[in-house]
Amino acid sequence: METSGGTPQGDRVSPSFNPPPNGYSNRTSIYFPKDIHEALVRWAEEEDRPISNLVVRLVSKAVEEREKKQNPPQ
């Protein structure tokens, strides 16, 4: 069975489903306030990278920092 969003369920995969690259998991949709989105677009353009790549980098760094705070070295 498949969903209308093109994601796999069970043994069937929608024709529009592209498996994620190695090391990546699932897709998600995020709705940003317009001013934040515009700032992210400018930032991504300055670094000559896709906005999705920039967001993954920023979120990864935030998760890493949070985990360090929750699990300080002893």
C-alpha positions as CSV (number, residue, x, y, z in Angstrom):
1,M,0.0,0.0,0.0
2,E,1.2,3.5,-0.7
3,T,0.3,7.0,0.4
4,S,-0.5,9.9,-1.9
5,G,2.7,11.6,-0.8
6,G,4.9,9.2,-2.7
7,T,6.3,7.5,0.3
8,P,6.8,3.7,0.6
9,Q,4.5,1.6,2.8
10,G,4.8,-2.2,3.1
11,D,6.3,-3.8,0.1
12,R,5.1,-1.3,-2.5
13,V,6.9,1.9,-3.5
14,S,5.3,4.8,-5.3
15,P,6.9,5.5,-8.7
16,S,7.8,9.0,-7.6
17,F,9.6,7.8,-4.5
18,N,13.4,8.2,-4.6
19,P,15.3,6.5,-1.9
20,P,17.4,8.8,0.2
21,P,21.2,9.0,-0.3
22,N,23.3,6.7,1.9
23,G,23.4,8.0,5.5
24,Y,20.1,9.8,5.1
25,S,16.7,8.8,6.5
26,N,13.3,10.3,5.7
27,R,12.0,13.5,4.1
28,T,10.0,16.0,5.9
29,S,8.2,19.2,5.0
30,I,8.9,22.4,6.9
31,Y,7.0,25.7,6.6
32,F,9.2,28.7,7.5
33,P,8.0,32.2,8.2
34,K,8.6,34.3,5.1
35,D,11.4,36.4,6.6
36,I,13.3,33.3,7.9
37,H,12.9,31.6,4.5
38,E,14.3,34.7,2.7
39,A,17.3,34.8,5.1
40,L,18.0,31.1,4.5
41,V,17.8,31.6,0.7
42,R,20.3,34.4,0.9
43,W,22.6,32.4,3.2
44,A,22.4,29.4,0.9
45,E,23.1,31.5,-2.2
46,E,26.1,33.1,-0.5
47,E,27.5,29.6,0.2
48,D,26.6,28.3,-3.2
49,R,24.6,25.4,-1.8
50,P,21.0,24.3,-2.0
51,I,18.8,25.5,0.9
52,S,18.0,21.9,1.9
53,N,21.7,21.2,2.3
54,L,22.1,24.4,4.4
55,V,19.1,23.4,6.6
56,V,20.5,19.9,7.1
57,R,23.8,21.3,8.2
58,L,22.2,23.8,10.6
59,V,19.9,21.2,12.1
60,S,22.6,18.6,12.4
61,K,24.8,21.1,14.3
62,A,21.9,22.0,16.6
63,V,21.2,18.4,17.4
64,E,24.9,17.7,18.1
65,E,25.1,20.6,20.5
66,R,21.9,19.6,22.3
67,E,23.2,16.0,22.7
68,K,26.5,17.3,24.1
69,K,24.6,19.4,26.7
70,Q,22.3,16.5,27.6
71,N,25.2,14.0,27.8
72,P,28.3,16.0,29.0
73,P,31.6,14.0,29.0
74,Q,32.5,12.7,32.4
